[in-house]
Amino acid sequence: MGRVEHIWLKRAHRGPMDAVRSAALVEGRGVRESANYGGRRHVTIIASERWSELMNELGASIEPSARRANLMVSGLNLENSGGRRLLVGECTLLIGGETRPCERMEEALTGLQEAMRSRWGGGAWAEVVLGGSIAVGDDVQWDPPLLG
């Protein structure tokens, strides 16, 4: 089982990412009060373990908010998770696919965009299929859980 480590809201497209302790996920819409609300990619997610690997690979230590994702989770691997359901607190997300790194990653750290291209380093995006409240510290797990 995993855990929600961070939640960020995007004020505006290309705008700053604001750290929050909780957020509302709205079915069919996304993260309430975030600039991408109502867009195709309702929620973007990165894994803390993968972020740490990237920072080690690049010999850097920048804030994970530089990835511009809505959620950072720990304890699970997002790689090749397209089509899976992810339970986050009381919410259910359907992973739509990989979030490909854009040029903003290169602006944040030289080499980051290229490094993120392997093993879903940019994380995943998901649709909200069951909305509700989420908070830092909430449990995160696959539905159904992986066996073994």
C-alpha positions as a Python dict, from the first residue, in 0.01 Angstrom:
ca = {
    (1, 'M'): (0, 0, 0),
    (2, 'G'): (116, 350, -77),
    (3, 'R'): (60, 697, 61),
    (4, 'V'): (-14, 1050, -65),
    (5, 'E'): (303, 1248, 7),
    (6, 'H'): (221, 1584, -155),
    (7, 'I'): (-71, 1759, -324),
    (8, 'W'): (-28, 2062, -550),
    (9, 'L'): (-275, 2294, -720),
    (10, 'K'): (-179, 2480, -1035),
    (11, 'R'): (-297, 2844, -1018),
    (12, 'A'): (-279, 2902, -1394),
    (13, 'H'): (-137, 2738, -1703),
    (14, 'R'): (241, 2779, -1673),
    (15, 'G'): (173, 2929, -1328),
    (16, 'P'): (314, 2831, -989),
    (17, 'M'): (226, 2511, -809),
    (18, 'D'): (76, 2563, -463),
    (19, 'A'): (127, 2293, -200),
    (20, 'V'): (-193, 2209, -11),
    (21, 'R'): (-277, 1956, 262),
    (22, 'S'): (-604, 1846, 100),
    (23, 'A'): (-801, 1881, -222),
    (24, 'A'): (-1133, 1789, -378),
    (25, 'L'): (-1141, 1555, -676),
    (26, 'V'): (-1454, 1590, -887),
    (27, 'E'): (-1581, 1299, -1094),
    (28, 'G'): (-1537, 1367, -1465),
    (29, 'R'): (-1366, 1703, -1399),
    (30, 'G'): (-1044, 1673, -1198),
    (31, 'V'): (-886, 1867, -915),
    (32, 'R'): (-1115, 2149, -803),
    (33, 'E'): (-943, 2491, -799),
    (34, 'S'): (-663, 2378, -1031),
    (35, 'A'): (-600, 2533, -1374),
    (36, 'N'): (-652, 2201, -1555),
    (37, 'Y'): (-996, 2146, -1400),
    (38, 'G'): (-1227, 2006, -1668),
    (39, 'G'): (-941, 1913, -1901),
    (40, 'R'): (-869, 1568, -2045),
    (41, 'R'): (-601, 1487, -1787),
    (42, 'H'): (-792, 1528, -1463),
    (43, 'V'): (-506, 1441, -1225),
    (44, 'T'): (-132, 1404, -1280),
    (45, 'I'): (67, 1179, -1048),
    (46, 'I'): (435, 1117, -980),
    (47, 'A'): (597, 853, -762),
    (48, 'S'): (837, 973, -492),
    (49, 'E'): (1069, 676, -544),
    (50, 'R'): (1100, 746, -917),
    (51, 'W'): (1160, 1117, -846),
    (52, 'S'): (1442, 1024, -605),
    (53, 'E'): (1597, 800, -871),
    (54, 'L'): (1590, 1087, -1120),
    (55, 'M'): (1750, 1326, -872),
    (56, 'N'): (2023, 1072, -793),
    (57, 'E'): (2083, 1009, -1164),
    (58, 'L'): (2123, 1382, -1229),
    (59, 'G'): (2313, 1457, -908),
    (60, 'A'): (2054, 1719, -819),
    (61, 'S'): (1800, 1801, -553),
    (62, 'I'): (1514, 2017, -675),
    (63, 'E'): (1165, 2028, -528),
    (64, 'P'): (927, 1768, -675),
    (65, 'S'): (675, 2047, -740),
    (66, 'A'): (899, 2129, -1039),
    (67, 'R'): (739, 1826, -1210),
    (68, 'R'): (410, 2019, -1203),
    (69, 'A'): (203, 1716, -1104),
    (70, 'N'): (-101, 1728, -877),
    (71, 'L'): (-4, 1433, -658),
    (72, 'M'): (314, 1269, -535),
    (73, 'V'): (260, 919, -403),
    (74, 'S'): (496, 670, -242),
    (75, 'G'): (492, 293, -218),
    (76, 'L'): (379, 205, -569),
    (77, 'N'): (517, 197, -920),
    (78, 'L'): (330, 392, -1189),
    (79, 'E'): (524, 242, -1480),
    (80, 'N'): (299, 73, -1739),
    (81, 'S'): (-10, 132, -1525),
    (82, 'G'): (-238, 254, -1806),
    (83, 'G'): (-591, 118, -1766),
    (84, 'R'): (-553, 37, -1396),
    (85, 'R'): (-767, 181, -1118),
    (86, 'L'): (-594, 363, -834),
    (87, 'L'): (-769, 416, -501),
    (88, 'V'): (-661, 743, -340),
    (89, 'G'): (-827, 805, -6),
    (90, 'E'): (-1200, 785, -81),
    (91, 'C'): (-1150, 847, -455),
    (92, 'T'): (-1101, 621, -755),
    (93, 'L'): (-881, 722, -1046),
    (94, 'L'): (-846, 547, -1382),
    (95, 'I'): (-490, 574, -1513),
    (96, 'G'): (-510, 702, -1869),
    (97, 'G'): (-143, 684, -1955),
    (98, 'E'): (205, 820, -1914),
    (99, 'T'): (266, 1189, -1860),
    (100, 'R'): (540, 1274, -2107),
    (101, 'P'): (790, 1535, -1984),
    (102, 'C'): (771, 1873, -2156),
    (103, 'E'): (1027, 2149, -2207),
    (104, 'R'): (936, 2294, -1866),
    (105, 'M'): (1135, 2005, -1713),
    (106, 'E'): (1447, 2119, -1896),
    (107, 'E'): (1385, 2474, -1767),
    (108, 'A'): (1367, 2334, -1413),
    (109, 'L'): (1690, 2129, -1444),
    (110, 'T'): (1921, 2061, -1736),
    (111, 'G'): (1888, 1697, -1840),
    (112, 'L'): (1563, 1635, -1651),
    (113, 'Q'): (1339, 1613, -1958),
    (114, 'E'): (1556, 1347, -2120),
    (115, 'A'): (1600, 1151, -1795),
    (116, 'M'): (1223, 1144, -1742),
    (117, 'R'): (1159, 982, -2079),
    (118, 'S'): (1241, 635, -1951),
    (119, 'R'): (1031, 414, -1723),
    (120, 'W'): (743, 661, -1694),
    (121, 'G'): (968, 911, -1515),
    (122, 'G'): (716, 1185, -1583),
    (123, 'G'): (449, 992, -1398),
    (124, 'A'): (94, 919, -1507),
    (125, 'W'): (-231, 1101, -1571),
    (126, 'A'): (-571, 981, -1463),
    (127, 'E'): (-941, 1047, -1488),
    (128, 'V'): (-1149, 1086, -1173),
    (129, 'V'): (-1414, 812, -1181),
    (130, 'L'): (-1522, 850, -817),
    (131, 'G'): (-1466, 1189, -659),
    (132, 'G'): (-1426, 1304, -301),
    (133, 'S'): (-1168, 1453, -69),
    (134, 'I'): (-803, 1355, -56),
    (135, 'A'): (-535, 1459, 191),
    (136, 'V'): (-164, 1420, 247),
    (137, 'G'): (-120, 1091, 433),
    (138, 'D'): (-413, 913, 266),
    (139, 'D'): (-367, 553, 159),
    (140, 'V'): (-305, 480, -208),
    (141, 'Q'): (-345, 132, -361),
    (142, 'W'): (-422, -46, -684),
    (143, 'D'): (-768, -192, -737),
    (144, 'P'): (-742, -485, -753),
    (145, 'P'): (-415, -511, -563),
    (146, 'L'): (-120, -678, -738),
    (147, 'L'): (-66, -1035, -629),
    (148, 'G'): (275, -1157, -516),
}
